[in-house]
Every structure is written in C-alpha cells, then in structure tokens.
Amino acid sequence: MALIEYKKIAHLREERIAELKRLRVTGKKVVGYFCLYVPVEVIQASGAVPIRLARGDNSAALLGERHLRPDACPFCKSTLGKLTTDPLYQLADALVFVNTCDMMRRLPEVVRNVVDIPVFQIYLPRTAEDFPNRLNEFLRQLEKMMNFLKTLTGVDGLPRLTSTITEYNRLRQALKALDETRIQEPPPVKGSEILDLVLLATLLKSEDVIELISEKMPHQPVNSQPALPRVLLAGSILTEEDRRTITLLEKELAIVADTICTGTRFFTETVEVKDDPLIALANYYFNLIPCAFRRPNDRLYDFTHKLIAERLVQGIIYKTLLYCDPWRFEVQTHRTKLQLPVLEIDSDYSEKNYQQLRTRIEAFAEMLKSK
C-alpha cells in the first residue's frame, strides 16, 4: 500500500502548474533553480515563488544536444531541452544557478542563448572549510542575489527573511521525521516516496507539503511484504523521471537511507538564526553536507557512515548520470571507506538497458540475501 498514490502526486503537480500560471497573471514572479545550494528562503522572502527544476528525460536531452556536445551531462542537456518544451520550465521568469561542477558552471552561458530571461549564478567556494574569507565571499554572493531578486520583483526580502527561514525549517523537520521512520523493519516509507515528497516540497507551497506529510505520517509499518535487503542510495541528482528506476530497485531492495541532493540532504539540517538572518543562511548553505564536487567532503562520508549504522544498511546503490565526473570519481572512495557491496548504475535517461538493469538488481539482491 503506497503512502501517497502516485496519481495523486501527478495531480498535485498539475494543479501547481495551473496555480503558478494564475499567479503570474497577477504579477507574481516565478524563479527556477537547479541546485541544493540555492537559498530558497531568499527567493521566497523577495516576493517570488521558488521552484526547483528537477526533471530529466531522454527526449529533452536529445534536444539539448543542439547546444551541447553529445558527451555532456544528461541533466544539463535535458535542462536546455525542457526550457523550450516543458510547461513548468516555461513559467520561470528568472533562473538561479550555482557553479558546482564544470558543466553547471558553464550552463548559464548557453541558457542565455536559449531563453531570454534573467539569469543569476551564485559563486560557491569549492573548498568547504569555513574560513572567514570564504564565508564572507559566499555572504556577498547572497547579498548580490537579493539585489538581483529585488530588481526582478521590486521587493526587499530582508524584512521577511526570518519568517521564511522558520517556514522552511518546519518543512525540513516534517520531512526528517517522516524519513526517520525508515529505521523500522520493514520501513513504512519507501525511498521512492521520499523522493516524491522532496520534489513536491521544492514545487508546492511549504504549508501544503507539511499538511500532506502530517496526514500521511505512518504510525506503524504499512508495507506488508517480506523483509528485503536494506540499502542506501547515493550518487547524482534524481529527477521526477528517475522514479521508474527507483521503483524497479524497490521490487528487490528496501531503500532505507540516501545521500541524494533531491533526498535526505535537502532536509537533514535546519537553519539556526541568531542575529542576522542572511548570515545564518550563508553559514547554513555553505556548511551543508557536501556534494561530491566539494573538498574536503569528509562530512559526506561521516553522514553516510551514520546512516549505515543507524539503519542497518547492507549495501549501496550508487546511481550516477553518465559523464557526471564529480560523483563518478567518488565511487571507489565509497567502496573503500564504506566497506559494503556496491551496485553501480549509470544513466543517460534512456531506457535501452532497462532489462539488463533489472537482471543486475536481482543478482545484487540475491547476493545481499546470501550474506
């Protein structure tokens, strides 16, 4: 029995697109963003609607090859294709990027040739140690972002920033409480359902998602299937379209934890406001559990070890996008540091090897059961 029927989730997405269209008619601005490191609180406090553009499919990626080489990141190619074809992407009045991997760092230059809307790029220091100069530079980036948004909306976001931070903290706490039920055996919530809810949380209004979670919060296991091998999901960004692969995994495996940027890393920590809310946000986003591209990324492995111990993880599903160098280069480190069996899955959003993937998943599950 599903926590939330997928038809309902699809309906909520359609309703939200219709609502955003109505808001734009009234003059409300919609700001699309792509990365976990974008401070959504700043966007909302500035009077705009933040939406994370986290969709990816093969047809859009093929369209994107008009602007990027074939061996470019599938998510970046798909983004370019969807900017001209996807109704959600076409609602964006501005786009915000972060200079994470090399491909995303250069993507805004190409985007300007595809759509004629304002683009802002946040410079995030790749060195994750919170030295004062690096934090000050990141704070300056957020100040520049606030000015960019003020030009777009005419609203100074600073007076509303603390209340917006409180709202998003509540959302993260609700998601975290739900996620922590995956400690149980069997887990009452599936990995695909956590993915669904995080993607909804970056599309719908926060209060709507909090209400949805409170309605559906399981008080006892709702899955009656036999115990499956318990795995952790790691790797590149997961999009709405990746759900089919995750569902395939869940036929044989229980995804009880993840370190995905459209998963647990979105909500595992909250913003602590002491005095200046913008400084609080700078500290929070600078010190997030790091993506693989940042150095040092020891906290990523510390977090992963903690999840493995708490949730009795038996194996790792390491799902990456084809040509996603930051995560591909980390796979051997995951093997060495975590000392668990790893199933590697590469994807370019096509389904040409889908049957082969099914066989590999079944074999991996049998191997974990035998241990």
C-alpha positions in Angstrom: 0.0 0.0 0.0 1.5 3.3 -1.1 1.8 6.2 1.4 0.6 8.6 -1.3 -0.8 7.3 -4.5 1.4 8.3 -7.5 -1.7 9.5 -9.3 -2.3 12.0 -6.5 1.2 13.2 -6.8 0.9 13.7 -10.5 -2.4 15.6 -9.9 -0.7 17.9 -7.3 2.0 18.7 -9.8 -0.6 19.6 -12.5 -2.6 21.7 -10.0 0.5 23.6 -9.0 1.4 24.4 -12.6 -2.1 25.8 -13.1 -1.8 27.8 -9.9 1.6 29.2 -11.0 0.0 30.4 -14.2 -2.7 32.2 -12.3 -0.1 33.8 -10.0 1.9 35.1 -12.9 -1.2 36.8 -14.4 -1.4 38.8 -11.1 2.3 39.9 -11.5 3.9 37.3 -9.2 7.4 36.2 -10.4 8.5 32.6 -10.6 12.2 31.8 -10.1 13.5 28.4 -11.2 16.6 26.9 -9.6 18.5 23.7 -10.1 20.8 23.1 -7.1 20.5 22.3 -3.4 22.9 25.2 -2.6 20.4 27.8 -3.8 18.9 29.6 -0.7 15.2 29.2 -1.5 14.4 31.3 1.6 15.9 34.4 -0.2 13.8 33.8 -3.3 10.5 33.5 -1.3 11.3 36.4 1.0 11.9 38.6 -2.1 8.3 38.1 -3.2 8.9 35.4 -5.8 7.9 31.7 -6.0 10.9 29.3 -5.9 10.6 26.1 -7.9 13.3 23.5 -8.3 13.6 22.5 -11.9 14.5 18.8 -11.4 13.2 17.0 -14.4 15.2 15.0 -16.9 14.3 12.7 -19.8 15.9 11.4 -23.0 13.9 13.4 -25.5 14.7 16.7 -23.8 18.4 15.6 -23.5 18.4 15.0 -27.3 17.1 18.5 -27.9 19.8 19.8 -25.6 22.4 18.3 -27.8 21.7 21.2 -30.3 23.6 23.3 -27.8 26.0 20.9 -26.0 28.2 18.1 -27.2 26.8 14.6 -27.0 29.1 13.6 -24.1 27.8 16.4 -21.9 25.9 15.9 -18.6 22.4 14.4 -19.4 20.8 16.6 -16.8 22.3 19.8 -18.4 21.3 18.7 -21.8 17.8 17.9 -20.6 17.5 21.3 -18.9 18.2 23.0 -22.2 15.6 20.9 -23.9 13.0 21.4 -21.2 13.4 25.2 -21.2 11.6 25.3 -24.5 9.3 22.4 -24.2 8.3 21.8 -20.5 5.3 23.8 -19.3 6.8 24.1 -15.8 10.2 25.4 -17.0 8.5 27.9 -19.3 6.8 29.5 -16.3 10.2 30.7 -14.9 10.7 34.5 -15.0 14.3 34.1 -13.9 16.8 31.3 -13.3 19.4 30.8 -10.5 22.4 28.6 -10.9 25.4 27.6 -8.7 28.9 27.0 -10.0 29.1 23.4 -8.8 30.5 21.0 -11.4 32.2 22.4 -14.5 29.2 21.7 -16.7 26.8 23.6 -14.4 29.3 26.4 -14.1 29.2 26.9 -17.8 25.5 26.1 -18.4 24.2 29.7 -17.8 26.2 31.0 -20.7 24.4 28.5 -23.0 21.0 29.1 -21.4 21.2 32.8 -22.4 21.2 31.6 -26.0 18.1 29.5 -25.5 15.8 31.7 -23.4 15.6 35.4 -22.9 15.1 35.7 -19.2 17.3 37.0 -16.4 19.9 34.5 -15.1 21.9 34.7 -11.8 24.8 32.5 -10.9 25.9 32.0 -7.3 29.7 31.6 -6.7 30.1 28.9 -4.1 33.7 28.4 -3.0 34.6 24.8 -3.7 36.7 24.5 -0.7 34.3 23.5 2.1 36.3 24.6 5.1 34.5 27.6 6.7 37.4 30.0 6.7 36.2 33.6 7.3 37.2 34.9 3.8 35.3 32.1 2.1 32.2 32.6 4.2 32.4 36.4 3.6 32.6 35.8 -0.1 29.6 33.5 0.0 27.6 36.0 2.1 28.5 38.6 -0.6 27.0 36.3 -3.2 23.7 36.1 -1.3 23.6 39.9 -1.0 24.1 40.1 -4.7 21.3 37.6 -5.2 19.0 39.6 -3.0 19.6 42.7 -5.2 19.0 40.6 -8.3 15.7 39.5 -7.0 14.7 42.9 -5.8 15.2 44.2 -9.3 13.0 41.3 -10.5 10.2 41.7 -8.0 10.5 45.1 -6.5 10.5 43.6 -3.0 13.3 43.9 -0.4 13.5 40.4 1.0 15.4 41.2 4.2 12.4 42.1 6.4 10.7 38.8 5.6 13.8 36.6 5.7 13.5 35.3 9.3 9.9 34.2 8.9 10.7 32.5 5.7 13.5 30.6 7.3 11.2 29.5 10.1 8.7 28.2 7.4 11.4 26.2 5.6 12.7 24.8 8.9 9.3 23.5 9.7 9.2 21.8 6.2 12.6 20.2 6.7 11.6 19.0 10.2 8.4 17.4 8.9 10.4 15.6 6.1 13.1 14.5 8.5 10.5 13.0 10.9 9.0 11.0 8.1 12.4 9.9 6.8 13.4 8.6 10.2 10.6 6.1 10.2 12.8 4.2 7.6 14.8 2.9 10.6 12.0 0.4 11.2 11.8 -3.1 9.8 10.1 -3.2 7.4 10.4 0.5 6.6 6.9 2.1 6.5 8.0 4.6 3.8 9.7 3.8 0.6 12.7 5.6 -0.9 10.6 6.5 -4.0 8.0 8.2 -1.7 10.8 10.3 0.0 11.9 11.3 -3.5 8.3 12.2 -4.4 7.8 14.3 -1.3 11.1 16.2 -1.6 10.4 17.0 -5.2 6.9 18.2 -4.1 8.5 20.2 -1.3 10.5 22.1 -3.9 7.5 22.8 -6.1 4.4 23.2 -3.9 3.8 25.7 -1.0 5.6 24.6 2.2 2.4 24.6 4.2 0.7 22.3 1.7 3.5 19.7 1.9 3.6 19.9 5.7 -0.1 19.2 5.8 0.3 16.3 3.3 3.0 14.8 5.5 1.0 15.1 8.7 -2.0 13.4 7.1 0.1 10.5 5.8 2.6 10.1 8.7 2.7 6.4 9.4 2.4 5.3 13.0 3.1 1.7 12.1 4.6 -0.2 9.1 2.2 -0.1 6.1 4.2 -2.4 3.9 3.4 -6.0 4.4 6.0 -7.5 2.0 8.7 -9.8 3.4 11.9 -8.2 4.6 14.1 -7.1 1.8 17.9 -6.3 1.8 18.4 -2.8 3.2 20.3 -0.4 1.0 21.5 3.2 0.9 21.1 5.2 -2.3 24.0 7.6 -3.3 25.0 9.5 -6.4 23.9 12.2 -8.8 20.7 14.2 -8.7 17.5 12.2 -9.0 14.7 13.7 -11.0 11.0 13.0 -11.3 11.6 10.7 -14.2 14.1 8.6 -12.2 11.2 7.3 -10.2 10.8 4.4 -12.6 14.3 3.2 -11.8 13.8 3.6 -8.1 10.6 1.6 -8.3 12.4 -1.1 -10.1 15.0 -1.2 -7.3 12.3 -1.4 -4.7 10.9 -4.7 -6.2 14.0 -6.4 -4.7 15.5 -3.9 -2.2 14.4 -1.7 0.6 15.9 1.8 0.2 16.2 2.8 3.9 18.6 5.8 3.5 20.0 8.1 0.9 22.6 10.9 0.4 20.9 12.4 -2.7 20.5 16.1 -3.2 16.8 15.6 -4.0 16.6 13.4 -1.0 17.9 13.4 2.6 20.4 16.2 2.1 17.6 18.6 1.5 16.2 18.3 5.0 18.7 16.7 7.3 19.7 20.0 8.9 17.9 23.3 9.7 18.9 27.0 9.7 19.9 28.4 13.1 19.2 32.2 13.3 21.0 34.1 16.0 21.1 37.7 14.8 21.4 38.5 11.0 19.2 36.0 9.0 21.3 36.4 5.9 24.5 35.5 7.8 22.6 32.5 9.2 21.7 31.4 5.7 25.2 31.9 4.4 26.5 29.6 7.2 23.8 27.0 6.6 24.2 26.7 2.9 28.0 26.9 2.9 28.2 24.1 5.5 25.6 21.7 4.0 26.6 18.1 4.0 28.7 18.5 0.9 28.1 17.4 -2.6 30.9 15.2 -4.1 32.4 18.2 -6.0 33.5 20.0 -2.8 36.7 19.4 -0.9 37.1 18.3 1.7 33.9 16.2 1.6 34.6 14.2 4.8 31.3 15.2 6.3 29.5 13.4 3.4 31.2 10.2 4.4 30.6 10.8 8.1 26.9 11.3 7.4 26.8 8.2 5.3 28.5 6.1 8.0 26.0 7.4 10.5 23.1 6.4 8.3 24.6 2.9 7.6 24.9 2.3 11.4 21.5 3.6 12.3 19.6 1.9 9.6 21.5 -1.4 9.3 22.4 -0.9 5.7 23.7 -3.9 3.9 24.6 -2.5 0.5 25.0 0.7 -1.6 23.1 1.6 -4.8 25.4 4.1 -6.5 23.3 5.8 -9.2 25.1 8.4 -11.4 24.4 10.3 -14.5 26.6 9.4 -17.5 29.6 11.8 -17.6 28.8 13.1 -14.1 32.5 13.3 -13.1 32.2 14.6 -9.5 30.2 11.5 -8.5 31.8 9.0 -10.8 35.2 9.9 -9.3 33.9 9.1 -5.8 32.6 5.6 -6.4 35.9 3.9 -5.5 36.1 6.1 -2.3 32.6 4.9 -1.4 33.8 1.3 -1.8 36.9 1.8 0.3 35.5 3.9 3.1 32.1 2.2 3.5 33.2 -1.4 3.1 29.9 -2.5 1.7 28.8 -4.2 -1.6 28.1 -1.5 -4.2 25.9 -1.7 -7.3 26.8 1.0 -9.8 24.1 2.3 -12.1 24.9 4.8 -14.9 22.0 6.6 -16.6 21.6 9.0 -19.5 17.7 8.9 -19.2 17.3 6.4 -22.0 15.8 3.0 -21.2 17.8 1.0 -23.7 19.4 -1.2 -21.0 16.4 -1.4 -18.7 16.0 -5.2 -18.9 19.7 -5.7 -18.2 19.4 -3.3 -15.2 16.5 -5.5 -13.9 18.8 -8.6 -14.0 21.7 -6.8 -12.3 19.4 -5.6 -9.5 18.0 -9.1 -9.0 21.5 -10.5 -8.8 22.7 -7.8 -6.4 19.7 -8.5 -4.1 20.4 -12.3 -4.1 24.0 -11.6 -3.2 22.9 -9.4 -0.2 20.4 -12.1 0.9 23.1 -14.7 0.8 25.3 -12.6 3.2 
